[in-house]
């Protein structure tokens, strides 16, 4: 099926318009208000698919007042396809909306739904939504293997589509440096929640900083877990070489990353480290924990370093501090890797092919 060329749109919640069902897709994201992986991914894919002719209604599950009225206002034949993001969040929504169950479903898993929720007391919800979906998208082939081992019958439904990275320069007023010109800045783009394991980076760099007074750590992301956020803030408020920027509008992220030297992702588990990949696209080498979602993205020692613990993270950081030429070389390799493996064009083409396969 070739969709007609129509402009897409997003207002608050779902725009209940009059575009014929043959042209319309409902995209359901758990989050849209905050700068999180899911919100950035859905916004990027929505914009790209609209440029290819689809009309997308984007529903954020944060919009409770919209959700409560959906079943009364929307008919099953309004949409040709539903695309849900995050298996558990979407499954909770899907089971309450009977009209959705009559529409073909594409499900994209994004991280915690595979690493934690799939083994939780709510795993039956995920199993159910896996069975209901026509196709299940993961970000890496490793996750195809993981799900196939647990549920061999699902293997034909599984497809790996790496995230595309798109980080345009921001407005001139966002071009600011948050430390001094000669500082060496490690950037940690991460929301404050336990799975992100920020204390690993803080612990390692705190031991290193006395020997390298130019060392700085910049943390960028929303406070997503109140208790954990409080603990982290109490810690970094005592360390003047660490600066917490909070949640940064995505159009300003480019500038912050350009003024950093190395990007860190120290998560316990990942879907795919979007913030790290964005910085890598700008020529910043990385330090990644050797965990599912991060593994097999880079070649250790070429675009960055994989680390297993505090000692290895400290050693990797010291290598960058001691060898400016290594930082530049690995940063260029990181930029080449993102351009080669995480193209937005490839991501959109894969989703277009997937949609057309289902709709035919």
Residue pairs with C-beta under 8 A, 6 or more apart in sequence:
1 22
1 80
1 356
1 359
1 360
2 53
2 356
3 22
3 23
3 52
3 53
3 54
3 55
4 22
4 23
4 53
5 53
6 19
6 23
6 53
6 54
6 55
7 50
7 55
8 46
8 47
8 49
8 50
8 54
8 55
8 56
9 15
9 17
9 55
10 46
10 56
10 57
10 58
12 63
12 66
13 59
13 60
13 63
13 65
13 66
13 67
14 26
14 57
14 58
14 59
14 63
14 66
14 70
14 74
15 57
16 57
16 73
16 74
17 55
17 57
19 55
21 77
21 78
21 79
21 80
22 80
23 53
23 54
23 55
23 80
24 54
24 55
24 56
24 57
24 78
24 79
24 80
25 49
25 54
25 55
25 56
25 57
25 79
25 80
25 81
25 82
25 83
25 355
26 56
26 57
26 59
26 78
26 79
26 81
26 82
26 83
26 103
27 42
27 45
27 46
27 56
27 57
27 58
27 59
27 82
27 83
27 85
28 59
28 61
28 82
28 83
28 84
28 85
28 90
28 93
29 38
29 39
29 41
29 42
29 58
29 59
29 60
29 61
29 85
29 86
30 38
30 60
30 61
30 62
30 85
30 86
30 89
30 90
31 38
31 39
31 60
31 61
31 62
32 39
32 42
32 43
32 58
32 60
32 62
32 63
33 39
33 60
33 62
34 191
34 222
34 224
34 247
35 221
35 222
35 247
35 248
35 249
35 250
36 191
36 222
36 224
37 110
37 111
37 271
37 272
37 274
38 85
38 86
38 110
39 60
40 250
40 274
41 85
41 108
41 110
41 163
41 274
42 58
42 85
43 58
44 164
44 166
44 344
45 347
45 348
45 351
46 56
46 58
48 164
48 344
48 347
48 348
48 351
49 56
49 348
49 351
49 352
49 355
50 56
52 348
52 352
54 355
57 79
59 66
59 67
59 70
61 67
61 89
61 93
67 93
70 97
70 99
71 97
71 98
71 99
74 99
75 99
76 99
76 100
76 102
76 103
79 103
80 103
80 104
80 359
81 103
81 104
81 105
81 106
81 355
81 358
81 359
82 100
82 103
82 104
82 105
82 106
83 105
83 106
83 107
83 108
84 90
84 93
84 94
84 105
84 106
84 107
84 108
84 129
84 133
85 107
85 108
85 110
86 108
86 109
86 110
86 111
86 112
86 113
87 107
87 109
87 113
87 114
87 117
87 118
87 125
87 126
87 129
87 130
88 112
88 113
88 117
88 122
88 125
88 126
89 113
90 107
90 129
91 125
91 126
91 128
91 129
92 125
93 100
94 100
94 101
94 105
94 129
94 132
95 125
95 128
101 132
104 134
104 358
104 359
105 129
105 132
105 133
105 134
106 133
106 134
106 135
106 137
106 354
106 355
106 358
107 129
107 130
107 133
107 135
107 136
107 137
108 136
108 137
108 138
108 161
109 136
109 137
109 138
109 139
109 143
109 271
110 139
110 271
111 269
111 270
111 271
111 272
111 293
112 195
112 269
112 271
113 126
114 138
114 143
114 146
114 147
114 271
114 292
115 195
115 268
115 269
115 292
115 293
116 195
116 269
117 123
117 126
118 126
118 150
127 151
130 136
130 147
130 151
130 154
130 157
131 154
133 157
134 157
134 358
135 157
135 158
135 159
135 354
135 357
135 358
136 147
136 154
136 157
136 158
136 159
137 159
137 160
137 161
137 351
137 354
138 144
138 147
138 158
138 159
138 160
138 161
139 160
139 161
139 162
139 163
139 271
139 272
139 293
140 160
140 162
140 272
140 293
140 296
140 297
141 160
142 292
142 295
142 296
143 160
143 292
144 155
144 158
144 159
144 160
146 292
147 154
147 155
147 158
148 154
148 155
148 158
159 350
159 354
161 347
161 350
161 351
161 354
162 272
162 341
162 342
162 346
162 347
163 272
163 274
163 277
163 342
163 347
164 342
164 343
164 344
164 345
164 346
164 347
164 348
165 274
165 277
165 278
165 281
165 338
165 342
165 343
165 344
166 344
167 253
167 254
167 257
167 278
167 281
167 282
168 251
168 254
169 254
169 255
170 249
170 251
170 252
170 253
170 254
170 255
171 251
171 252
174 251
174 252
174 254
174 255
174 256
175 255
176 255
176 259
177 259
178 185
178 218
178 243
178 245
178 256
178 259
179 185
179 216
179 218
179 243
182 214
183 214
183 215
183 216
184 212
184 214
184 215
184 216
184 261
184 262
184 320
184 321
185 216
185 217
185 218
185 259
185 260
185 261
185 262
186 201
186 205
186 215
186 216
186 217
186 218
186 260
186 261
186 262
186 263
186 264
186 287
186 317
187 218
187 220
187 256
187 257
187 260
187 261
187 262
187 263
187 264
187 279
187 284
188 198
188 201
188 217
188 218
188 219
188 220
188 221
188 263
188 264
188 265
188 266
189 220
189 221
189 253
189 257
189 263
189 265
189 275
189 276
189 278
189 279
190 196
190 198
190 219
190 220
190 221
190 265
190 266
190 267
190 275
191 221
191 222
191 223
191 224
192 198
192 219
192 221
192 222
192 223
192 224
192 225
192 228
192 229
192 232
192 233
193 224
193 225
193 228
193 229
194 225
194 228
194 268
195 267
195 268
195 269
196 221
196 266
196 267
196 268
197 266
197 267
197 268
197 289
198 219
198 232
198 266
199 232
199 235
200 266
200 289
200 309
200 310
200 313
201 217
201 264
201 266
201 313
202 217
202 232
202 235
202 236
202 239
202 242
203 310
204 310
204 311
204 313
204 314
204 317
205 215
205 217
205 313
205 314
205 317
206 239
207 310
207 314
208 215
208 314
208 317
208 318
208 321
209 215
209 241
212 318
212 321
215 241
215 317
215 321
216 241
216 242
216 243
217 241
217 242
217 243
218 242
218 243
218 245
218 256
218 260
219 236
219 242
219 243
219 244
219 245
220 244
220 245
220 246
220 247
220 248
220 253
220 256
220 275
221 246
221 247
221 275
222 246
222 247
223 229
223 233
223 246
233 244
236 242
236 244
245 256
248 256
253 278
254 282
257 263
257 278
257 279
257 282
257 284
258 282
260 279
260 284
261 284
261 320
261 327
262 284
262 285
262 286
262 287
262 317
262 320
262 327
263 275
263 276
263 279
263 280
263 284
263 285
263 286
263 287
264 276
264 286
264 287
264 288
264 313
265 273
265 275
265 276
265 286
265 287
265 288
265 289
265 294
266 287
266 288
266 289
266 307
266 313
267 273
267 289
267 291
267 293
267 294
268 289
268 291
269 291
269 292
269 293
270 291
270 292
270 293
270 294
271 293
272 293
272 297
273 288
273 293
273 294
273 297
276 286
276 288
277 297
277 338
277 342
279 286
280 286
280 303
280 304
280 331
280 334
280 335
280 337
280 338
281 334
281 335
281 338
281 339
281 342
282 335
283 328
283 331
283 332
283 334
283 335
284 331
284 334
285 303
285 304
285 320
285 327
285 330
285 331
285 333
285 334
286 298
286 303
286 304
286 305
286 334
287 304
287 305
287 307
287 313
287 316
287 317
288 294
288 297
288 298
288 304
288 305
288 306
288 307
289 306
289 307
289 308
290 306
290 307
290 308
294 306
295 306
297 337
297 341
298 304
298 306
298 334
298 337
300 306
302 330
302 333
303 330
303 333
303 334
303 337
304 316
304 330
304 334
305 312
305 316
305 319
307 313
307 315
307 316
319 326
320 326
320 327
